[in-house]
């Protein structure tokens, strides 16, 4: 069973460029280093952001929770001061779907 992990929060809209640098320099490499990681999508509407990451199984999600590189990325983003309010985390089993633009997204986001 594949899982999607959805993390949402608010950002200081005046610091979106800093957030984008964090994504490129820390978040993407951290995700890529995790066992069982499949993909990640970063989305934004104004100051609200959502990060959807896709995982092989529950064991991969459990490993992420205790990963030192994940803990470092969390501490780093919290230290920046550009997060606003509480973060929300949800995890769902994927039971169906179609992603026709995956190759195009991967090329644009690389």
Secondary structure, 3 states (H helix, E strand, C coil): CCEEEEEEEEECHHHHHHHHHHHHHHHHHHHHCCCCEEEEEEEEECCEEEEEEEECCHHHHHHHHCCHHHHHHHHHHHHHCCEEEEEEEEEEECCCCCCCCHHHHHHHHC
